[in-house]
Amino acid sequence: MNYLSTRGLAPQLRFSDILLGGLASDGGLYVPESYPRFTPDELAAMRGMGYRELAFAVLSRLIDDIPHDDLKRLIDATYTAEVYRYVTDKENAADITPLKTLEPGLHILALSNGPTLAFKDMAMQLLGNLFEYALGKTGGELNILGATSGDTGSAAEYAMRGKRGVRVFMLSPEHGMTRFQQAQMYSLMDANIHNLVVRGVFDQCQDIVKAVSNDLAFKERHHIGAVNSINWARVAAQSVYYFKGYFAATHSNDQRVSFSVPSGNFGNVCAGHIARQMGLPIDKLIVATNENDVLDEFFRTGVYRPRPETKHTSSPSMDISKASNFERFVFDLAGRDAAKIRDLWRAVESGGSFDLKADGLFARVADFGMVSGSSNHANRIDTIRTVYEVYGTMIDPHTADGLKVGLEHREPGVPLVCMETAQPAKFEDAIREALGVEPVRPAELANLETLPQKKHVIDADAEAVKRYLVEHAR
């Protein structure tokens, strides 16, 4: 299995060669040269598998340069009931991603039972083990530079804390994250964890990561790696739970399932796209945005138009106006025409936009099962309240966005699975507004906000971040 860049000018590499990095040397994103596809018989055999078996079945098709025994050991060490233990009384931690059924044909896939109560743990915990394994083989060092709008940062830090040869430099916006999200990150005192609070918004944090990654000499000299969804390994790992959710929501592989996916950076829904390309019988992938509706605008009109400003909302992990993972999908949509991608993203990176309806490419979106919708504060508060009153289930505001949009696209006879983003405990203000009660949080995290915090405030400037990296990286 070789991997190529969406922009076509970087060398093709193996999985282990792209594992520790982010952007390709030409500024593109790595994708498989072709997607392996499961046959109907193979899918039938997978139906009875537990999460660890499924993860090995899927990932071993995408990773062929790590010995299978080693890959299986890393997967088995990652997906355990102890790691994903923050389940409700009605769930079994051994399921890793339990399916919550609200009513026949309507489900929520619980993805937030890991250490940071967010779906990002599903892939990030595996990345931590993969990184340590790869560095152990070479004796190398890795300085991870990432950006977070809420959940990626804490998931990365909890996955990488204490890992040999790994240091994390995580950029987060000065405003927008909840107190719980901030405390999860800033209370970590591990020597290899560095939290940089940027005087700006998430998109500026993300732009800094890209700017540093595009300085190839600096990136190589200081061993810069990535854990944002631009990292292929993370998106690949996320594709596994689509298989798990599909099998849990169906009785036969003759059925199709639609997944509603709360979306900001497009990484989570891109994982569903990968699963669909690998042969999973997905009907619709429903892209659900909040008020930052760049992706919804594209799937309605064919115009991708990143906004100059990002709105702060009550589903802050989706407060993103440049979807960094979107390029992978458009690469497939454009028939893997790398020259076309270079042209499109040249326009975006110069502050512009592009329109795929004008050249006929937008008509192909239906072939990939993509539809979309948006949600606002009133919608999500109403959805949180309705789901609690009707089904006795408490959901976070991002999952509420996904459920609201998913129900707008629900079709008779097609099971709808909404991807859970986080546990309600991370968003107390929204839950209090919607329900008038405090969300329950795990006892271990009861006093999280009172713990001492370690952080460094920095300007939204790539050169300032580089200077900090040089001073604190070994």
MIKETOR-949011 format. One record per residue (C-alpha): residue in three letters; residue number from 1; x, y, z. Coordinates in steps of 0.2 Angstrom, whole numbers. Each point is the difference from the previous one (the first is absolute). Example, Ala and Ser with C-alpha at 12.3 -4.5 7.8 and 13.67 -1.06 7.14 Angstrom:
BEGIN
<"ALA",1,<62,-22,39>>
<"SER",2,<6,17,-3>>
% end
This chain:
BEGIN
<"MET",1,<0,0,0>>
<"ASN",2,<7,16,-6>>
<"TYR",3,<-6,18,5>>
<"LEU",4,<0,15,-12>>
<"SER",5,<-3,18,3>>
<"THR",6,<-16,8,-5>>
<"ARG",7,<11,13,-9>>
<"GLY",8,<10,-12,-10>>
<"LEU",9,<17,7,2>>
<"ALA",10,<6,-9,15>>
<"PRO",11,<8,-18,-1>>
<"GLN",12,<-11,-15,4>>
<"LEU",13,<4,-7,17>>
<"ARG",14,<-5,-15,11>>
<"PHE",15,<-10,1,15>>
<"SER",16,<14,1,13>>
<"ASP",17,<8,14,-10>>
<"ILE",18,<-15,11,2>>
<"LEU",19,<-5,-5,17>>
<"LEU",20,<9,13,10>>
<"GLY",21,<-3,14,-12>>
<"GLY",22,<-15,11,-6>>
<"LEU",23,<1,9,-16>>
<"ALA",24,<9,-7,-15>>
<"SER",25,<15,9,-6>>
<"ASP",26,<-11,9,-14>>
<"GLY",27,<-12,6,13>>
<"GLY",28,<-13,-14,-4>>
<"LEU",29,<-7,-14,10>>
<"TYR",30,<4,-18,-1>>
<"VAL",31,<-13,-13,-6>>
<"PRO",32,<2,-18,-6>>
<"GLU",33,<4,-2,-18>>
<"SER",34,<-16,-10,0>>
<"TYR",35,<-13,-5,13>>
<"PRO",36,<0,-19,4>>
<"ARG",37,<-18,-7,-1>>
<"PHE",38,<-8,-13,11>>
<"THR",39,<-10,-14,-9>>
<"PRO",40,<-17,-4,5>>
<"ASP",41,<7,-17,8>>
<"GLU",42,<13,10,9>>
<"LEU",43,<-13,12,7>>
<"ALA",44,<-10,-15,6>>
<"ALA",45,<14,-7,9>>
<"MET",46,<3,17,9>>
<"ARG",47,<-17,2,6>>
<"GLY",48,<3,-11,16>>
<"MET",49,<17,9,4>>
<"GLY",50,<3,10,16>>
<"TYR",51,<8,17,-2>>
<"ARG",52,<18,-6,1>>
<"GLU",53,<-3,-13,-13>>
<"LEU",54,<-9,13,-11>>
<"ALA",55,<14,12,2>>
<"PHE",56,<13,-13,-6>>
<"ALA",57,<-10,-5,-14>>
<"VAL",58,<-2,18,-7>>
<"LEU",59,<17,7,5>>
<"SER",60,<10,-15,-6>>
<"ARG",61,<-7,4,-18>>
<"LEU",62,<7,18,2>>
<"ILE",63,<16,-4,9>>
<"ASP",64,<11,-14,-8>>
<"ASP",65,<17,6,6>>
<"ILE",66,<-2,-4,18>>
<"PRO",67,<1,-18,4>>
<"HIS",68,<-18,-7,3>>
<"ASP",69,<5,-7,17>>
<"ASP",70,<6,17,6>>
<"LEU",71,<-15,9,-8>>
<"LYS",72,<-12,-12,9>>
<"ARG",73,<10,3,17>>
<"LEU",74,<-1,19,-2>>
<"ILE",75,<-19,-1,-4>>
<"ASP",76,<-4,-12,14>>
<"ALA",77,<10,11,13>>
<"THR",78,<-10,15,-6>>
<"TYR",79,<-18,-5,-1>>
<"THR",80,<-4,-7,18>>
<"ALA",81,<-14,2,12>>
<"GLU",82,<12,9,12>>
<"VAL",83,<5,13,-12>>
<"TYR",84,<-18,3,-6>>
<"ARG",85,<-8,-2,17>>
<"TYR",86,<-10,16,2>>
<"VAL",87,<-17,-8,-5>>
<"THR",88,<-17,3,7>>
<"ASP",89,<-9,-14,11>>
<"LYS",90,<-9,-7,-16>>
<"GLU",91,<16,-2,-10>>
<"ASN",92,<14,-14,0>>
<"ALA",93,<17,8,-1>>
<"ALA",94,<6,-16,-9>>
<"ASP",95,<-10,5,-15>>
<"ILE",96,<12,15,-2>>
<"THR",97,<-13,10,-10>>
<"PRO",98,<-18,-6,6>>
<"LEU",99,<-15,4,-11>>
<"LYS",100,<-13,10,9>>
<"THR",101,<-17,-4,-7>>
<"LEU",102,<-12,15,2>>
<"GLU",103,<-14,-9,-10>>
<"PRO",104,<0,-13,-14>>
<"GLY",105,<11,6,-14>>
<"LEU",106,<6,15,10>>
<"HIS",107,<17,-2,9>>
<"ILE",108,<14,10,8>>
<"LEU",109,<18,-8,-2>>
<"ALA",110,<8,3,17>>
<"LEU",111,<18,5,-5>>
<"SER",112,<4,10,16>>
<"ASN",113,<4,-13,13>>
<"GLY",114,<19,3,0>>
<"PRO",115,<12,10,11>>
<"THR",116,<-6,18,-6>>
<"LEU",117,<-18,-4,-3>>
<"ALA",118,<1,4,-18>>
<"PHE",119,<-1,-10,-16>>
<"LYS",120,<18,6,-4>>
<"ASP",121,<6,-13,12>>
<"MET",122,<-5,-14,-11>>
<"ALA",123,<14,3,-12>>
<"MET",124,<12,10,11>>
<"GLN",125,<3,-14,12>>
<"LEU",126,<6,-11,-14>>
<"LEU",127,<11,14,-7>>
<"GLY",128,<9,1,16>>
<"ASN",129,<4,-18,0>>
<"LEU",130,<5,0,-19>>
<"PHE",131,<11,15,3>>
<"GLU",132,<9,-8,14>>
<"TYR",133,<2,-16,-9>>
<"ALA",134,<7,9,-16>>
<"LEU",135,<12,11,10>>
<"GLY",136,<6,-15,10>>
<"LYS",137,<5,-8,-16>>
<"THR",138,<11,14,-5>>
<"GLY",139,<5,8,16>>
<"GLY",140,<-7,17,-7>>
<"GLU",141,<-8,15,8>>
<"LEU",142,<-17,8,-5>>
<"ASN",143,<-6,17,4>>
<"ILE",144,<-19,0,-3>>
<"LEU",145,<-7,17,-5>>
<"GLY",146,<-19,0,0>>
<"ALA",147,<-15,12,1>>
<"THR",148,<-16,-3,9>>
<"SER",149,<-18,8,1>>
<"GLY",150,<-4,-10,15>>
<"ASP",151,<2,-19,0>>
<"THR",152,<15,-4,-11>>
<"GLY",153,<13,8,11>>
<"SER",154,<-5,-9,16>>
<"ALA",155,<-2,-17,-9>>
<"ALA",156,<17,2,-8>>
<"GLU",157,<8,5,17>>
<"TYR",158,<-8,-14,10>>
<"ALA",159,<6,-12,-14>>
<"MET",160,<18,6,-1>>
<"ARG",161,<3,5,19>>
<"GLY",162,<16,-10,6>>
<"LYS",163,<3,-8,-17>>
<"ARG",164,<19,-2,-4>>
<"GLY",165,<7,12,-12>>
<"VAL",166,<-16,10,-3>>
<"ARG",167,<-4,18,5>>
<"VAL",168,<-16,9,-3>>
<"PHE",169,<-2,18,-5>>
<"MET",170,<-19,3,0>>
<"LEU",171,<-7,17,-6>>
<"SER",172,<-17,5,6>>
<"PRO",173,<-10,16,-2>>
<"GLU",174,<-1,13,14>>
<"HIS",175,<-19,-1,0>>
<"GLY",176,<-13,-13,-5>>
<"MET",177,<4,-16,9>>
<"THR",178,<-10,-4,16>>
<"ARG",179,<8,0,17>>
<"PHE",180,<0,-19,0>>
<"GLN",181,<9,-1,-16>>
<"GLN",182,<13,13,5>>
<"ALA",183,<2,-9,17>>
<"GLN",184,<3,-17,-8>>
<"MET",185,<14,7,-10>>
<"TYR",186,<8,13,11>>
<"SER",187,<0,-10,16>>
<"LEU",188,<12,-13,-8>>
<"MET",189,<17,2,9>>
<"ASP",190,<10,-13,-11>>
<"ALA",191,<16,7,-5>>
<"ASN",192,<-3,-5,-18>>
<"ILE",193,<-16,10,-2>>
<"HIS",194,<0,18,-5>>
<"ASN",195,<-16,10,-1>>
<"LEU",196,<1,16,-11>>
<"VAL",197,<-15,12,2>>
<"VAL",198,<-1,10,-16>>
<"ARG",199,<-7,18,0>>
<"GLY",200,<-12,-4,-14>>
<"VAL",201,<-13,-13,-6>>
<"PHE",202,<2,-18,-5>>
<"ASP",203,<2,3,-18>>
<"GLN",204,<16,11,4>>
<"CYS",205,<7,-15,10>>
<"GLN",206,<-3,-11,-14>>
<"ASP",207,<8,12,-13>>
<"ILE",208,<15,0,12>>
<"VAL",209,<2,-19,0>>
<"LYS",210,<-1,0,-19>>
<"ALA",211,<12,14,-2>>
<"VAL",212,<13,-9,11>>
<"SER",213,<-3,-16,-9>>
<"ASN",214,<3,8,-17>>
<"ASP",215,<17,6,6>>
<"LEU",216,<8,-16,-5>>
<"ALA",217,<17,4,6>>
<"PHE",218,<-6,5,17>>
<"LYS",219,<-12,-15,1>>
<"GLU",220,<14,-12,-4>>
<"ARG",221,<13,8,12>>
<"HIS",222,<-12,0,15>>
<"HIS",223,<-9,-17,-4>>
<"ILE",224,<-17,8,-1>>
<"GLY",225,<-15,-12,-1>>
<"ALA",226,<-19,2,0>>
<"VAL",227,<-15,-7,9>>
<"ASN",228,<-14,10,-8>>
<"SER",229,<-11,-8,-12>>
<"ILE",230,<13,4,-14>>
<"ASN",231,<9,-15,7>>
<"TRP",232,<-6,-15,-10>>
<"ALA",233,<2,-13,14>>
<"ARG",234,<-13,10,10>>
<"VAL",235,<-13,0,-13>>
<"ALA",236,<3,-18,-5>>
<"ALA",237,<-2,-5,19>>
<"GLN",238,<-17,9,0>>
<"SER",239,<-6,-9,-14>>
<"VAL",240,<-1,-16,11>>
<"TYR",241,<-15,6,10>>
<"TYR",242,<-11,2,-15>>
<"PHE",243,<2,-19,-3>>
<"LYS",244,<-4,-3,18>>
<"GLY",245,<-15,12,0>>
<"TYR",246,<-7,-8,-17>>
<"PHE",247,<1,-18,7>>
<"ALA",248,<-8,6,16>>
<"ALA",249,<-15,9,-8>>
<"THR",250,<-4,-14,-13>>
<"HIS",251,<-4,-18,-1>>
<"SER",252,<6,-4,-18>>
<"ASN",253,<13,7,-12>>
<"ASP",254,<-14,3,-12>>
<"GLN",255,<-5,15,10>>
<"ARG",256,<6,17,-2>>
<"VAL",257,<3,13,14>>
<"SER",258,<2,19,0>>
<"PHE",259,<12,9,12>>
<"SER",260,<-3,17,6>>
<"VAL",261,<17,8,5>>
<"PRO",262,<3,17,9>>
<"SER",263,<13,8,-10>>
<"GLY",264,<12,14,1>>
<"ASN",265,<17,-6,-7>>
<"PHE",266,<-8,-14,-11>>
<"GLY",267,<12,-13,8>>
<"ASN",268,<-14,-10,8>>
<"VAL",269,<-11,-1,-15>>
<"CYS",270,<15,-3,-11>>
<"ALA",271,<3,-16,10>>
<"GLY",272,<-18,-5,-5>>
<"HIS",273,<4,4,-18>>
<"ILE",274,<15,-12,1>>
<"ALA",275,<-11,-13,8>>
<"ARG",276,<-12,2,-15>>
<"GLN",277,<14,-1,-13>>
<"MET",278,<6,-16,9>>
<"GLY",279,<-17,-8,-4>>
<"LEU",280,<-11,3,16>>
<"PRO",281,<-18,2,-5>>
<"ILE",282,<-3,18,5>>
<"ASP",283,<-15,9,-8>>
<"LYS",284,<3,18,5>>
<"LEU",285,<14,9,9>>
<"ILE",286,<-9,15,8>>
<"VAL",287,<12,15,3>>
<"ALA",288,<-7,10,15>>
<"THR",289,<7,17,3>>
<"ASN",290,<-4,14,13>>
<"GLU",291,<-1,18,-4>>
<"ASN",292,<18,-1,-8>>
<"ASP",293,<-9,-8,-16>>
<"VAL",294,<14,0,-13>>
<"LEU",295,<-2,-19,-3>>
<"ASP",296,<-19,1,-1>>
<"GLU",297,<2,14,-12>>
<"PHE",298,<11,-11,-11>>
<"PHE",299,<-12,-15,0>>
<"ARG",300,<-15,11,-4>>
<"THR",301,<8,11,-13>>
<"GLY",302,<17,-7,-6>>
<"VAL",303,<9,16,7>>
<"TYR",304,<14,-3,12>>
<"ARG",305,<2,17,8>>
<"PRO",306,<10,1,17>>
<"ARG",307,<-5,15,10>>
<"PRO",308,<11,14,6>>
<"GLU",309,<-6,-2,17>>
<"THR",310,<-6,-14,11>>
<"LYS",311,<-16,1,11>>
<"HIS",312,<1,-5,18>>
<"THR",313,<-14,-12,3>>
<"SER",314,<-7,-12,14>>
<"SER",315,<7,-15,-10>>
<"PRO",316,<18,7,0>>
<"SER",317,<9,-15,-6>>
<"MET",318,<-8,3,-17>>
<"ASP",319,<5,19,0>>
<"ILE",320,<10,-2,-16>>
<"SER",321,<-1,9,-16>>
<"LYS",322,<14,-9,-10>>
<"ALA",323,<-2,-19,0>>
<"SER",324,<17,-6,-2>>
<"ASN",325,<-5,-18,-4>>
<"PHE",326,<-12,5,-14>>
<"GLU",327,<14,-1,-12>>
<"ARG",328,<0,-19,1>>
<"PHE",329,<-18,-1,-5>>
<"VAL",330,<1,12,-14>>
<"PHE",331,<15,-10,-7>>
<"ASP",332,<-11,-15,-2>>
<"LEU",333,<-14,11,-6>>
<"ALA",334,<11,7,-14>>
<"GLY",335,<5,-17,-6>>
<"ARG",336,<17,1,9>>
<"ASP",337,<5,14,-11>>
<"ALA",338,<15,7,10>>
<"ALA",339,<2,15,-12>>
<"LYS",340,<-18,5,3>>
<"ILE",341,<3,-1,19>>
<"ARG",342,<15,11,-2>>
<"ASP",343,<-10,13,-9>>
<"LEU",344,<-15,0,12>>
<"TRP",345,<11,1,16>>
<"ARG",346,<11,14,-8>>
<"ALA",347,<-16,10,0>>
<"VAL",348,<-5,-5,18>>
<"GLU",349,<17,4,7>>
<"SER",350,<0,17,-8>>
<"GLY",351,<-16,4,9>>
<"GLY",352,<-12,-4,-14>>
<"SER",353,<-12,-14,-3>>
<"PHE",354,<-5,-13,-14>>
<"ASP",355,<-16,-5,-8>>
<"LEU",356,<-1,-18,-6>>
<"LYS",357,<-18,2,-7>>
<"ALA",358,<8,11,-14>>
<"ASP",359,<10,-14,-7>>
<"GLY",360,<-12,-15,3>>
<"LEU",361,<9,-8,14>>
<"PHE",362,<-13,4,13>>
<"ALA",363,<-12,-12,-9>>
<"ARG",364,<11,-14,6>>
<"VAL",365,<-3,3,19>>
<"ALA",366,<-16,-11,-1>>
<"ASP",367,<11,-14,-5>>
<"PHE",368,<9,1,17>>
<"GLY",369,<-16,0,10>>
<"MET",370,<4,18,7>>
<"VAL",371,<-14,11,6>>
<"SER",372,<0,14,13>>
<"GLY",373,<-9,12,12>>
<"SER",374,<4,13,13>>
<"SER",375,<-6,3,18>>
<"ASN",376,<0,15,11>>
<"HIS",377,<-1,3,19>>
<"ALA",378,<-18,0,2>>
<"ASN",379,<-1,-17,-11>>
<"ARG",380,<13,-8,11>>
<"ILE",381,<-8,5,17>>
<"ASP",382,<-17,-6,-7>>
<"THR",383,<8,-16,-5>>
<"ILE",384,<9,-3,16>>
<"ARG",385,<-17,3,9>>
<"THR",386,<-10,-11,-11>>
<"VAL",387,<12,-15,0>>
<"TYR",388,<0,1,19>>
<"GLU",389,<-19,1,2>>
<"VAL",390,<-5,-13,-13>>
<"TYR",391,<14,-12,1>>
<"GLY",392,<8,3,18>>
<"THR",393,<17,2,-8>>
<"MET",394,<11,15,2>>
<"ILE",395,<11,6,-14>>
<"ASP",396,<13,14,-3>>
<"PRO",397,<-3,15,-11>>
<"HIS",398,<11,-7,-15>>
<"THR",399,<-10,-17,0>>
<"ALA",400,<-16,11,1>>
<"ASP",401,<6,8,-16>>
<"GLY",402,<3,-16,-8>>
<"LEU",403,<-17,-8,5>>
<"LYS",404,<-10,16,-5>>
<"VAL",405,<8,-1,-18>>
<"GLY",406,<-1,-18,-1>>
<"LEU",407,<-19,-1,4>>
<"GLU",408,<-2,12,-15>>
<"HIS",409,<7,-13,-11>>
<"ARG",410,<-7,-15,8>>
<"GLU",411,<-8,-12,-12>>
<"PRO",412,<-13,-14,3>>
<"GLY",413,<8,-17,2>>
<"VAL",414,<18,6,1>>
<"PRO",415,<8,0,17>>
<"LEU",416,<7,17,6>>
<"VAL",417,<15,0,11>>
<"CYS",418,<6,16,7>>
<"MET",419,<18,1,5>>
<"GLU",420,<3,6,18>>
<"THR",421,<12,14,2>>
<"ALA",422,<3,1,18>>
<"GLN",423,<-8,-3,17>>
<"PRO",424,<-12,14,7>>
<"ALA",425,<12,3,15>>
<"LYS",426,<11,9,-11>>
<"PHE",427,<-13,13,-4>>
<"GLU",428,<-9,5,16>>
<"ASP",429,<-6,17,-5>>
<"ALA",430,<-10,-7,-15>>
<"ILE",431,<-7,-14,10>>
<"ARG",432,<-5,11,14>>
<"GLU",433,<-9,12,-12>>
<"ALA",434,<-9,-14,-9>>
<"LEU",435,<-4,-11,15>>
<"GLY",436,<2,10,16>>
<"VAL",437,<11,-14,7>>
<"GLU",438,<19,-3,2>>
<"PRO",439,<7,-14,-11>>
<"VAL",440,<8,-15,9>>
<"ARG",441,<18,-2,-2>>
<"PRO",442,<12,-14,5>>
<"ALA",443,<5,1,18>>
<"GLU",444,<18,0,-5>>
<"LEU",445,<-3,17,-9>>
<"ALA",446,<-11,8,13>>
<"ASN",447,<12,14,5>>
<"LEU",448,<9,2,-16>>
<"GLU",449,<-2,19,-2>>
<"THR",450,<8,3,17>>
<"LEU",451,<17,-9,-4>>
<"PRO",452,<15,11,-3>>
<"GLN",453,<3,5,-18>>
<"LYS",454,<15,1,-11>>
<"LYS",455,<-1,10,-17>>
<"HIS",456,<9,13,-10>>
<"VAL",457,<-9,15,-8>>
<"ILE",458,<7,4,-17>>
<"ASP",459,<-4,11,-15>>
<"ALA",460,<-8,-7,-16>>
<"ASP",461,<16,0,-9>>
<"ALA",462,<9,-15,-8>>
<"GLU",463,<17,7,4>>
<"ALA",464,<-4,2,18>>
<"VAL",465,<-5,-18,1>>
<"LYS",466,<15,-6,-9>>
<"ARG",467,<11,10,13>>
<"TYR",468,<-9,-9,14>>
<"LEU",469,<2,-17,-9>>
<"VAL",470,<19,3,-2>>
<"GLU",471,<2,5,19>>
<"HIS",472,<-10,-15,7>>
<"ALA",473,<3,-14,-12>>
<"ARG",474,<15,-11,3>>
% end
